[in-house]
Amino acid sequence: MRARQSYDIGRLLGSGNRTRPSGERATRSSQRIKCGSGAPLLFRLGIGVIGVSFVITQYHTSVMFAPNCVGTANATSAGWGNLGGGVTQIVMPLVFAGFVALGFTDIWSWRFAMLTAGGVLFLTGLAYYFLTQDLPDGKEYLTGWYGYQRGRIWERSFRKRFERSGLLVAESNDISHLVREAARHISPIIYGEAIVSVGKGVNAEREGYDGVILIGPFNCLPYRISEAILKPYLRRSGAPILSYESDGYAVPPAFLRQVEVHIQQVLERWEERRTPTPAGFRARWGRWAP
């Protein structure tokens, strides 16, 4: 077999012209790179950046797990970080042998083996980006996630029961959609139930409702904000709205009469929206009617 020349480290870094003839086959893809280009240094920099991610993993593990198990998590992460070098020494030759078995030459098999490892790192990065959150609060995050999932299970169970009774007329709320609708009228940076209440009120007519009742506790700022936005908005579209600020006592008779009036307004709007008359058209399309 014809002898080949393999570059030594000095030749790779462009700091020398020494070569050594040998019958060995080149097994490093970096040995095929042109000298003086600086590419090997860039590759080594990239490999070093990947190695530094081990430190980021340790920090992320420290803030990810609860105090009663963070020590075990850090030990496991650090242990596998050190054990990973030994596992690599075992796995990579097996990957190389797999490509050789497929009919590739030695040099291309090593290249494909390195590309396989790079592909796994790339897919892991994508999974980490899309499937994780930035610095979750460990136990608090998991507790919140568990409570949310439990609430969703209970919600589906109760919705199935109410569907059989015919009393359930609305679908489950899409919070992200409600926030987008409300963002046209109130800033999303205002935390609390105000933005959700506004979004639900704005979206009520599209969901098939003929009236809105807004209820809030006494002297509640989110309730006051929602009322200030929804009342003029719904009145422009012709939808009746009734607001009630509860102070914890019995509902006064005066408000009960308002409820009766509101029910009558809702029934009239329901009739108008289903009647093919100009008034019904205006009730159906509200402020968008010509």
N, C-alpha and C positions, 0 to 999 in steps of 0.2 A: 504494500500500500504506500502511496506517495506521502512523504513526510510533510507536515504542515508547520507553520510557525505560529506560536502563541505568544501574545504580548504579555510582558510582565507589568507590575504595578507602575513602575516608573514610566514605561511606555504609555500606559493608559492615561496617566496624569500629564503627559506631555513634558516630563522633566528629564527625559533621558532617551537614548536611542538604542539601548541594549535589547537585543533579541536573543532568543535561545531556540534553535531548531530542536524539534522533538517529534516523536511519532504519536504523541498524545492528541486526542481529539479535544477541541475547545468545548468546554461545557458551560461557559458563562457568556450570556448574550452580550454583556458589556464589553467583551473582548473583540467584538466585531465593530465597535464604534470607532469612528475616525479620531485620531489623536489630535489634541490641541483644540477641540471643539468645546471643552468644558462640560459636555453632556454627562460624563460619569459623576462629576461633582454634583450636578443637579439631581441625578438619580439618587445619590447617597443622601442628599438633603431631603428628598421626598421620603426615603425610607426612614430617616431620622424623625421626620414629622409624624409618621405613622407610629413610631416607637414612643414618641412623647405622649401620644393619646393614652398610654397606660396611666400616666399621672392624672389626666382628666377623668379616667375611669374611677380612680381611687377617690377623687373629690366627689364625683357624681354618686358613687356608692355611699359615701358618708352622709349625704343629704337626702338620699333616696329611702333609706331604711330607718325604722323606728329605733329608739335608743336601746331597746332590749335585745335587738338582733343585729345592730349595725356592726358590732365587732366580728361576728361570724361572717357577715356579708363581705366586710373588708378583707378578712383572712382568706375567704374563698376566692375573691377577685385577685388578690395579690398572689395566692398560690397558683392559680391558673395562669397568671401573667408570667410567672417563672417557669411553670411546667410547660407553657406553650412552646418554649424553645425546644424542649426535648420532644414534644409531640410533633413539632415541625420536622425534626430530623428523621422521624419515622414516617410521617405521612407524605412528605414531598417526594421521597424516592418511590413510594408506591404510586403516586400520581404520574411520576416520570415513567415508571414501568408500564403503567396503563397506556400511555401514549405510544410507547415503543411497541407494545402488543398490537396497537392499531395500525402499525406499519410506518410510523414516522421515524426519521433518523434521530440520533441522539441529541444533536444540537437543537432541532425543532421540538423534540419532546420536552427538553428543559424549558424552552421558551413558552410552550403551551402550558407547562406546569406552573410557571410564574404568572402567566396570564390568568390561569384558573384561580390562583390565590388572590390576584388583584380584583378579579370579578366578584369573588366572595366578599372582599372588603367593600367594594362599591355597593353591592346589594345590601350589605349590612348597614352602610351609611344611609341609604335610602329608607330602610326599615326604621332606623333610629330617628330619622328626621320626621317621618310621617306617623309613626306609631307611638312616639313618646312625647312628653311635655317637658318644658324647661324647668328644671329644678323643682319637682313636686315636693310637697311637704311630708313625704314619708307616710307615716301612719295616718295623719289627717287626710291626706289625699286618698288613700285606700279606703278609709272609713267613709268619706264622702262618695266615692265611686260605688261602694257596696250599698249605701243608703239610696243612691240614685237608681241602681238596678233593682233593688227591692221595691222601690216606689213604682217603677215601671211595671213590674210583675203584678202588683196590687191593682194598678190602674187598668191593665188589660183584663184582669179578672172581673173587676166591677163593671167595666164597659160591656163585657159580654152579657152580664146579668141585666143591665139596664136596656140593652138592645132588644132583649126579648119582651120587655115591658112597653116598648114604643115611646118611652120618655126621653130617650137620648137622641138629640137632633143635631149635635155638633160632633165634628171629628176631634181627635186629640190636637192640642196646640203645637204648632211648629214655632218654637221660641225664636229661632234664627230669622224666620220670615217675619214674625211680629216686630222684632228689633229693627229689621230693615224698613218696614213700613213706618214705624214710629220715628226713625232717624230723620225723616223729612220734616218733623215737627218739633223734636226734642233731641238734644245732644246725647249720643250714646255714652258719653263719659259720666253722665249723671247716673250713679248706681242706685239700685232700689227697684221697687215695683212700679214706679211711675212710667218708665219707658214701655214695660210690658202692658200696662193698663191702656196707655195711649195706642199702642199697636193693636190690641184687641178691639178697642173701640173703633179705630179707623177701618179695621178689616171686618167689622161686624156685618155691614151691609153686603159685602161680597160673599160672606158665609151664609146669607139667607135670613138674617135677623131683621125684624121690622121695628125694633126699638132697643134702647140701651138703658140699663139702670146701673148707676155708678155709686157704690157704697164704700165708705171709708171711716176710720176711727176719728174721734174728735181731735181737731187741731193737727191733723196729719198733713205734713208738707207734700209728700208724693200724691196724696189724694187731691189736695188743692191744685197742684200743678196739672194733674190729669183732667180735673174739672175745667180749669181755665183753657185748656187746649181742645177738649172734646166738645164742650157745649157749643161754641161758635162753629166748629167744623161740622158737626152733625146737623145743626140747625140750617146751615147753608145747603146741605144735601136733602133736607126735608125729613130727616129721621128724628122721631121723638126721643128725648133723653131726660131722665130723672135722676137726680143726685141726692144722696142722703148721708149726712154726717152723724154717725152714731156716737152717743156719749155713754153708752152702757146701760141706760135706763130703758123703760118700755117705750115702744114706738108711739108717738102722740097721735091722737085721732086726726089731727089736721093733715099729717103726712099720709095716713091711710086713705084719706079722700084724694090726695094727690096721686096715690097709686092707682085708684079707680079711674081717675081721669087719664092717667098714662096708659092704662090697659085699653081704654076706649080709643085713644089716639093710635095705639099699635094695631088694633083691629081695623080701624079705618084705613090706615096705611097698607095693611095686608090686603084689603079689598081693592084699594086703588092700584096697587102694583100688579094685580091680577086682572084688572079691567082694561080693555083696549080703548082707552079714551085719552085725550090730551092730558087730563089731570093724572091719569094712571101712568102715562108715559113720563111725566115730570116726577112723579113719586118713584118710578122705577129707576130713573137715571139721575135724579137730584139736580145738582148744580151743573151737570154735564149736558142737561137737556137744552135744546135750542130755544 
